[in-house]
Amino acid sequence: MKHDPALNPSALRQRAAAHRAMALAALRADSSLSVRLKRYNAAMARALEGGAL
């Protein structure tokens, strides 16, 4: 039986950490506040989807 690597808890934590890093980068980007906030919220939503914090 082959296991899906996406179901690996370690991989989920790494993916969530990557999305949190992208969210923080979105806040520091050189764009308007509303655009930065939208990007941050979208990245954090993806990070939370994995259920790993």
N, C-alpha and C positions, 0 to 999 in steps of 0.2 A: 504494500500500500504506500503510495507516494504522498508525502505531506506537502501542503501548500505553504511556501515560505512566508506568505503574507499573514498567516495565522500564528506565527512565532511571536510570543510575547516580547522578546527582546527586539525583534524587528519593528513591532508596533511602537515600542518606546522610542526607538531611534527615529522612526518616521514622525512621531509626535514632536520630538525634540527639534527635528529639522523644520517642521511647520512653525513651532514657536520661534525659532531663529528667524524664519522668513517674516513672521509677524513683527518682530522687533525691528528688522531691517526696513519693513514697510513704514514704520513710524519715523525712521531716520531719513527716509528718502527725500529728495529735493522736489516735492510737489505740494499741492495745496493740502490743507488740513483735512478737508472732507475726503479727498482721494486717499490720503494716508490712513485715515480711520477706516474707510471701507476695506482697504487691503489688509489692515491689521485684523479687523473682525473676521474677514474671510479666512485668513490663515489660521486664526485661533479656532474657528469653527472646525476646520479640517483637523487640527491637532486634537481637538476634543472628541472627534468622531471615533478615533481609535480607542478611546476610553483610557488612555495612558496619560497620567499627569505626574 
